[in-house]
Amino acid sequence: MKVGLSQLPPWLQPYWEGQAATVRIHDRVHVYYVISSDLHPAPKYFVGCKPNDGVPPFISDQVSAKFRRYMIAHEIYEWLYLNGRPQRCSRALEFELGRVPTHLLASYLPFRVSTFENLLQFASDPIHRDGYTDEQRGMFRENIDYLTKLSGKLVA
């Protein structure tokens, strides 16, 4: 498995500071890259993976190291295992949450609410709106609602 600058598309290369890690999904090891939050334009806590466009999995350095493996698993699962399927984002979120240890859920759920809120705000901004579909924005809203309800159940 190759890891290095040459594996990143040119637009992402200037933002990689040499940190990569792996996550295992269904007995397959995936490399992901930790990218500087200086990447612009991008929402806070960004994450990405576009294998059909030659973009390997990557995640913002703003995401706490203890949460990265779960959040990147969502992105990899959505784009490599569920791409083109209905409800891929919510199904990937369920997959992701199934990997988070119980003792982290009380802090992880509110964090993920904030990541989807940031993403929805970014995707709704007129400057970036064309890069997202109404369906995607709807999935982000659904995930915010779902995570908020789960967070409330942990508190209750």
C-alpha positions in Angstrom: 0.0 0.0 0.0 1.5 3.3 -1.1 1.5 6.3 1.1 3.0 9.6 0.1 2.6 12.9 -1.6 2.3 11.3 -5.0 -0.9 9.6 -3.9 -2.6 12.9 -3.5 -4.1 15.0 -6.2 -2.1 18.2 -6.9 -4.7 20.5 -5.3 -4.4 18.6 -2.0 -0.6 18.1 -1.9 0.3 21.6 -0.5 -1.9 20.9 2.5 -0.5 17.5 3.5 2.0 17.8 6.3 3.2 14.2 6.2 0.7 12.5 8.5 -1.2 9.5 7.4 -3.0 6.6 9.2 -5.0 3.5 8.5 -8.4 2.2 9.3 -9.7 -1.3 8.7 -13.1 -1.9 7.1 -14.3 -5.4 6.2 -10.8 -6.9 6.5 -9.4 -4.3 4.1 -6.9 -1.7 5.3 -7.4 1.9 4.0 -4.9 4.7 4.2 -6.1 8.1 5.0 -4.3 11.5 5.0 -4.5 14.2 7.7 -4.7 17.5 5.9 -4.1 21.0 7.2 -7.1 23.0 8.1 -5.6 25.7 5.9 -7.3 24.0 3.0 -9.6 26.5 1.4 -12.5 26.5 0.7 -13.6 23.8 3.1 -15.9 23.5 6.0 -14.6 23.2 9.5 -13.8 19.5 10.3 -13.8 18.6 6.6 -13.4 15.0 5.4 -13.3 13.7 1.9 -13.0 10.7 -0.3 -13.6 10.5 -4.1 -12.0 7.3 -5.3 -13.6 7.7 -8.8 -11.8 11.1 -9.1 -8.5 9.8 -7.7 -8.9 11.5 -4.3 -7.9 9.2 -1.5 -9.6 9.5 2.0 -8.5 12.6 3.9 -9.5 14.4 7.0 -8.9 17.8 8.6 -6.3 18.1 11.3 -9.0 20.0 13.3 -10.6 16.7 14.0 -9.4 15.2 17.3 -7.1 12.2 16.7 -9.3 10.1 19.0 -12.3 10.7 16.6 -10.6 10.5 13.2 -10.8 6.7 12.7 -14.6 6.8 13.1 -15.3 9.8 11.0 -13.0 8.7 8.2 -14.6 5.2 8.3 -18.0 6.9 7.5 -16.5 8.6 4.5 -14.7 5.5 3.2 -17.8 3.3 3.7 -20.1 5.8 2.0 -17.9 6.3 -1.1 -16.3 2.9 -1.5 -18.9 0.5 -0.2 -22.3 2.4 -0.7 -21.6 4.7 -3.6 -24.7 5.1 -5.7 -27.0 3.5 -3.2 -30.0 5.2 -1.6 -29.5 6.7 1.9 -25.8 6.2 1.6 -24.9 9.0 4.0 -27.3 7.9 6.8 -26.3 4.2 6.3 -22.6 5.2 6.6 -23.4 7.2 9.7 -25.0 4.1 11.3 -21.9 2.1 10.3 -19.7 4.8 11.8 -21.6 5.0 15.1 -21.4 1.2 15.4 -17.6 1.5 15.6 -17.5 4.2 18.3 -16.8 2.8 21.8 -19.6 3.4 24.3 -17.4 5.5 26.6 -16.8 8.0 23.7 -20.4 8.5 22.6 -21.3 11.3 25.0 -18.6 13.5 23.5 -18.6 12.0 20.0 -22.3 12.6 19.2 -22.3 16.4 19.8 -19.1 16.6 17.9 -20.7 14.9 14.9 -23.7 17.2 15.2 -21.3 20.2 14.9 -19.5 18.6 11.9 -22.8 18.2 10.0 -24.0 21.7 11.0 -20.7 23.1 9.6 -21.1 21.0 6.4 -24.7 22.1 5.9 -23.8 25.7 6.4 -20.9 25.4 3.9 -23.1 23.6 1.4 -25.9 26.1 1.7 -23.6 29.2 1.2 -24.3 30.7 -2.2 -20.6 30.6 -3.0 -20.4 26.8 -2.5 -24.0 25.8 -3.1 -23.5 24.5 -6.6 -21.0 21.9 -5.4 -23.8 20.1 -3.4 -27.3 18.8 -4.4 -30.5 19.4 -2.5 -30.5 15.7 -1.8 -27.1 16.0 -0.1 -28.2 19.0 2.0 -31.3 17.0 3.0 -29.1 14.1 4.1 -27.0 16.5 6.2 -30.2 17.8 7.9 -31.4 14.3 8.6 -28.1 13.3 10.1 -28.2 16.4 12.4 -31.7 15.5 13.6 -30.7 11.8 14.1 -27.5 12.6 16.0 -29.3 15.3 18.1 -31.9 12.7 19.1 -29.3 10.2 20.0 -27.4 12.8 22.1 -30.6 13.6 24.0 -31.2 9.9 24.8 -27.7 9.6 26.3 -28.4 12.6 28.6 -31.9 11.4 29.6 
